Amino acid sequence: MKELVLASQSPRRKELLEKIVPSFILDPADVDESIDNTKDLKEEIKRLAQKKAGAVLERHPNAVVIGSDTIVVIDQEVLGKPKDENDAKCMLRKLSGRAHEVMTGLCVMSNKKTFVDVSISKVTFANMTDEEIDAYIATKECDDKAGAYAIQGYGGKYIESIEGDYYTIMGLPLNMLYEEFKNIEEY
């Protein structure tokens, strides 16, 4: 099998990919991750995943590269990674007591083939008091997370329900990737 490269520095994506393949290289893509809110968000997140994979493929031209990107969307507003604690507090207040979507774009790319898709999950938050929001922010878990929360960490206790792929919410849709890896010889 060809060399496999994950175009990410995310410890969560690394941990998830290890559930599918035993060996791969980490090589984060250094690309502009801006989203154009005036365009279709599904297409934008797919574009970003492909952009990341393409940038890393240039450094590993004989490899199979996995690119992925995740956004949190509520009322057509994209919630990225919070800039500071106040930004995190605003995001969590928006999510409190409501449902939102998490979109993860996935790209598997080689010099022979490219697969790009998006997985979408719906997440419903419980109502959070200001004290709960402050306590959660104090854990520092939300600092580097889209939407200012991590479902797999302390943030999980505020989740009432999910519809869709749990791993999409963590940042790498495992089943989608596993199904595509069944065609790995085409890469």
Secondary structure in CASP SS format (residue, H / E / C, confidence):
PFRMAT SS
TARGET T0000
AUTHOR 0000-0000-0000
METHOD secondary structure of the structure
MODEL  1
M C 1.00
K C 1.00
E C 1.00
L E 1.00
V E 1.00
L E 1.00
A C 1.00
S C 1.00
Q C 1.00
S C 1.00
P H 1.00
R H 1.00
R H 1.00
K H 1.00
E H 1.00
L H 1.00
L H 1.00
E C 1.00
K C 1.00
I C 1.00
V C 1.00
P C 1.00
S C 1.00
F C 1.00
I E 1.00
L E 1.00
D C 1.00
P C 1.00
A C 1.00
D C 1.00
V C 1.00
D C 1.00
E C 1.00
S C 1.00
I C 1.00
D C 1.00
N C 1.00
T C 1.00
K C 1.00
D C 1.00
L H 1.00
K H 1.00
E H 1.00
E H 1.00
I H 1.00
K H 1.00
R H 1.00
L H 1.00
A H 1.00
Q H 1.00
K H 1.00
K H 1.00
A H 1.00
G H 1.00
A H 1.00
V H 1.00
L H 1.00
E H 1.00
R H 1.00
H C 1.00
P C 1.00
N C 1.00
A C 1.00
V E 1.00
V E 1.00
I E 1.00
G E 1.00
S E 1.00
D E 1.00
T E 1.00
I E 1.00
V E 1.00
V E 1.00
I E 1.00
D C 1.00
Q C 1.00
E E 1.00
V E 1.00
L E 1.00
G C 1.00
K C 1.00
P C 1.00
K C 1.00
D C 1.00
E H 1.00
N H 1.00
D H 1.00
A H 1.00
K H 1.00
C H 1.00
M H 1.00
L H 1.00
R H 1.00
K H 1.00
L H 1.00
S C 1.00
G C 1.00
R C 1.00
A E 1.00
H E 1.00
E E 1.00
V E 1.00
M E 1.00
T E 1.00
G E 1.00
L E 1.00
C E 1.00
V E 1.00
M E 1.00
S C 1.00
N C 1.00
K C 1.00
K C 1.00
T E 1.00
F E 1.00
V E 1.00
D E 1.00
V E 1.00
S E 1.00
I E 1.00
S E 1.00
K E 1.00
V E 1.00
T E 1.00
F E 1.00
A C 1.00
N C 1.00
M C 1.00
T C 1.00
D H 1.00
E H 1.00
E H 1.00
I H 1.00
D H 1.00
A H 1.00
Y H 1.00
I H 1.00
A H 1.00
T C 1.00
K C 1.00
E H 1.00
C H 1.00
D H 1.00
D H 1.00
K C 1.00
A H 1.00
G H 1.00
A H 1.00
Y C 1.00
A C 1.00
I C 1.00
Q C 1.00
G C 1.00
Y H 1.00
G H 1.00
G H 1.00
K H 1.00
Y H 1.00
I E 1.00
E E 1.00
S E 1.00
I E 1.00
E E 1.00
G C 1.00
D C 1.00
Y H 1.00
Y H 1.00
T H 1.00
I H 1.00
M H 1.00
G C 1.00
L C 1.00
P C 1.00
L H 1.00
N H 1.00
M H 1.00
L H 1.00
Y H 1.00
E H 1.00
E H 1.00
F H 1.00
K C 1.00
N C 1.00
I H 1.00
E H 1.00
E H 1.00
Y C 1.00
END
